[in-house]
Amino acid sequence: MKLNTKEILKKKILDAQEMVRDYEVYSKRIQDVEVADLFKNFAEESGHQARKLQNLLKKISKD
């Protein structure tokens, strides 16, 4: 199955959003403070990636 650009962006947005949720959940379950903080940072980074992908999808959807 060949995906077009919009479909790929939508898939990667969902992937990034899932990573945010996973890292947030794991950061709350892990007792090791260093690992928990790292996972919180990863959640934020994944959130930034998701936002950038969403903005790009909006931009190309207008065209």
Residue pairs with C-beta under 8 A, 6 or more apart in sequence:
3 11
5 60
6 57
6 60
6 61
9 53
9 56
9 57
9 60
10 57
12 53
13 50
13 53
13 54
13 57
16 46
16 47
16 49
16 50
16 53
17 46
17 50
19 42
19 43
19 46
20 43
20 46
20 47
20 50
23 39
23 40
23 42
23 43
23 46
24 39
24 40
24 43
26 39
27 36
27 37
27 39
27 40
27 43
28 36
30 36
30 39
